[in-house]
C-alpha cells in the first residue's frame, strides 16, 4: 500500500441453505448482494488500515464485529434443512485512497 493511504477489509460469514439443484458454489458466492439475500448473516468483521508517511502499515481506529445473537437464527431445524457457512471478503474499489 502506498504511503499516506488508507483502506479497509470486510469479511462476512453467511449461513446459506445447501443447494439441491444444479447451481455450483461459485454461483452462490459470485455476487455479494445476491448472497446476502439468500442467507442470513452470522459474523461480520470490518477492519480499517492506514499507512504512515514512511510506509508502515497500521490498524486504524477500531475493529467492528457483529455476531449472531439468537440461537434460533442458526438452528438447523429452522434453516430448512442442511446449511453451510460461506465466507465473503469485500475490498473497496479503488483499493486505496489518500488520507488527506
N, C-alpha and C positions, 0 to 999 in steps of 0.2 A: 504494500500500500504506500502511496507517495507521502512525503512529509506534509504535515498540517492538513490532513484529510480525515474524514470520519465515514463510518458505515455501520451496518447492523446485520445480524443474522437472526432469523426467526425459525424455530423448529416446532412443528406441530405433530402430535401423535393423535391419530384419529381412529376410533373404533369403527371398522367397516364390516357390514354383513358380508359373509362369504358368498361369492357369486356361484350360481349353479348353471349359468348359461355359458356361451362361448367366449365371453369377454376375458381378456387377459389382464394380468396385474398391471401391466404398463398402461392399459386403457384406463384403469381406475385411478392411477396417480398422475395422469397426463396434465390435468388441469386442477389447480388448487381450488377454484371456485366450485367446480362440479363435485370434487371430492368432499368438500366441507358440507355440501348439501345432502350427500348420500349417507355420511357417517356422523357420529357425534364426537365432539372434541373431548379428549381425555386429558392431555397435558399440552402446555404451550410454554416455551422459553424464548424470551426476547432479550438479546444481549447487544449492547452498543459498544463500538470500538472507536478509538481515536489515535492518531499518530502525532507525536511531538514534532518540533521543528528539526530535530536531529533524526527523525525517522523511527523512534521507539514506539512500539505498539502498546496501548493501554486500554483497559476496560473503562468505558466512560459512564459516569453517574451510577446507574442502578441496573439490576437484573430483574426482569419481570417474569414471574412464573404463575401459571394457572394450573390447578389440579381439579379433577372431577370430585365433587363433594358428595353426591348422592350415590349410595350403593346400587339403587335401582337403575341408575343411568347406564351402568355397565354390566348388569346381571345378564348372563347368557339366556335365561328363560324369557326375559322381556325384550331381548335384542332380536328375537325371531329366529333362533337357531344359532348356528356357529358363526363366530365373528373373528376378525383378525385385526391386529393393530398395524396401522400403516403410518410410516414416518415421512413427513413432508418438510423440506427445508426451503425457506424463502430467502433470497438475497436481492437487494434493491437493484434497479436498473436506472442509471448507470451504477456501477459497483461502489464508487466512492464519490464524495463531494467535499468541497472545501469547507474548512471550519469557520472561515471568516465571511 
